[in-house]
Amino acid sequence: MTPDSPVPPQQRMHVNDERLVSLILDYVRERLSLAETPLDHPGEKAAIDGLLDGLITAGGTDPAVVMDLYEHHLSQTVLSADSPRFFAFIPAAPTKAALLFDMVVSAASLQGISWLEAAGAVAAENQALRWISDAAGLPESAGGAFVSGGSAGNLSALVVARDTARRRLVERDGDQARYRRLRIAVSDQAHSSIKNTLSILDVDPFVIRMADHRFTGDALRAALDADTDPESIVGVVATSGTTNAGIVDDLRGIGTVARERGLWFHVDGAYGGAGLFAPSVRDRYDGIELADSFIVDPHKWLFAPFDCAALIYREPWLAKRVHTQDASYLDAIHHDDGSYEWNPTDYAYHLTRRARGLPLWFSLVVNGTQAYTDAIEHSITLARETAAEIDAAEHLELLREPGLSVVLFRRTGWTAADYDAWGDRLLGAQVAFITSTTWEGETVGRFAFLHPGTTMDMVREVLATTA
Ligand SMILES: *Cc1c(COP(=O)(O)O)cnc(C)c1O
């Protein structure tokens, strides 16, 4: 800009655009070329507040200064979930292809609401959804949308379960059925998001306690038979890979009972659904093809960046009936002339949405599906080998044969405080991030594997510190 062509005020936020492109792309290039992302450290509130204090000003701050603050200070207090040494909770391991395409999605301001606005993007997302539906053996009619996470997927699916049942009851019993309390059957191992979902939906959980943690069709049938008002139970949720222990419920048994009793059958595979692509464990998912709705989080074990969950319905029109937003300004996205349309917004409780399935789609296409199978199998093998080493160690006890890629173990003699102190030491030394969990009322150790870069040597380094 020369002095005689001052920047018009409405353009002021673009004066740095050119510099920003190189600044940010340089940072991204560097981050993406790291062989292993650093674990980094937890942050202290006072220190972070000090860094941020007064940063938002009327006139703006030089972007180089802000990037420096981010790169050298703020980001150091962000634990890298995509480190191969991150074994806590559920890690992340997005492929470079997916991460990079996520930037393309951002750069293109894709509005992923409707076929009208984003046909090619929606079709590509649907191709990725198709890959998942086919692996689950769902019918050709199945479809849905990518949502922000498993919690959003569970909520969106169970709204459809509730409203579909409610509609049926009202058709049969008239208006009084609108006020009837409804219940959905869950096992005591269901994910916390299911409990929250039911509370949001004002549906009561019908909790079935399993002595062995794995929810079965027999247990569901017995609980329904013993209940005094089984008609109020309108759905059932099974988990295909519990987050805490990697247990896949008896999907065939539960699905069969659901069919017999007319219950909506939802399968929560947020973490474990990816095991569908691993031949060594595929048989555990037998019966998943009976699901009325199913979710899996590509941002967990399908190597996509946050935030991405696939939500699939056996009969998507049931979801569309519940979720379509009816607003005059949206009329243009819904036509009635019979031409093709698929509006992702119609299949969950959202409206505006990022086309967040595209990074997965791009990575799948570029890398090929076998690369996915191999990477998933790698974590399953790591879990088996880790279990064997734990089993062989005098001072360690394996608590359960790993079903998927989570390993639970006990260090004899350790209290909760010992596990915490151990975890802190490992993170301090940047060897690993590992947190304890609760298993049958006891604090125990837990490894969650999903990073293709994790090696048995990294695991042995961690196990060696328990001696
Ligand atoms: C992670 C997880 C969820 C929640 O998914 P978010 O993507 O974190 O919202 C739900 N169910 C199971 C089984 C999970 O592992």
Ligand as a Chemical Component Dictionary entry (heavy atoms), coordinates in Angstrom:
data_LIG
# 
_chem_comp.id                   LIG 
_chem_comp.type                 NON-POLYMER 
_chem_comp.pdbx_formal_charge   0 
_chem_comp.three_letter_code    LIG 
# 
loop_
_chem_comp_atom.comp_id 
_chem_comp_atom.atom_id 
_chem_comp_atom.alt_atom_id 
_chem_comp_atom.type_symbol 
_chem_comp_atom.charge 
_chem_comp_atom.model_Cartn_x 
_chem_comp_atom.model_Cartn_y 
_chem_comp_atom.model_Cartn_z 
_chem_comp_atom.pdbx_ordinal 
LIG C1 C1 C 0 -15.284 -41.603 22.331 1  
LIG C2 C2 C 0 -16.564 -42.310 22.476 2  
LIG C3 C3 C 0 -17.776 -41.620 22.418 3  
LIG C4 C4 C 0 -17.830 -40.115 22.324 4  
LIG O1 O1 O 0 -17.309 -39.691 21.129 5  
LIG P1 P1 P 0 -16.799 -38.158 20.965 6  
LIG O2 O2 O 0 -16.291 -38.167 19.565 7  
LIG O3 O3 O 0 -15.731 -37.981 21.982 8  
LIG O4 O4 O 0 -17.948 -37.280 21.187 9  
LIG C5 C5 C 0 -18.951 -42.333 22.483 10 
LIG N1 N1 N 0 -18.930 -43.672 22.607 11 
LIG C6 C6 C 0 -17.786 -44.380 22.677 12 
LIG C7 C7 C 0 -17.842 -45.855 22.806 13 
LIG C8 C8 C 0 -16.555 -43.711 22.610 14 
LIG O5 O5 O 0 -15.420 -44.406 22.659 15 
# 
loop_
_chem_comp_bond.comp_id 
_chem_comp_bond.atom_id_1 
_chem_comp_bond.atom_id_2 
_chem_comp_bond.value_order 
_chem_comp_bond.pdbx_ordinal 
LIG C1 C2 SING 1  
LIG C2 C3 SING 2  
LIG C2 C8 DOUB 3  
LIG C3 C4 SING 4  
LIG C3 C5 DOUB 5  
LIG C4 O1 SING 6  
LIG O1 P1 SING 7  
LIG P1 O2 DOUB 8  
LIG P1 O3 SING 9  
LIG P1 O4 SING 10 
LIG C5 N1 SING 11 
LIG N1 C6 DOUB 12 
LIG C6 C7 SING 13 
LIG C6 C8 SING 14 
LIG C8 O5 SING 15 
# 
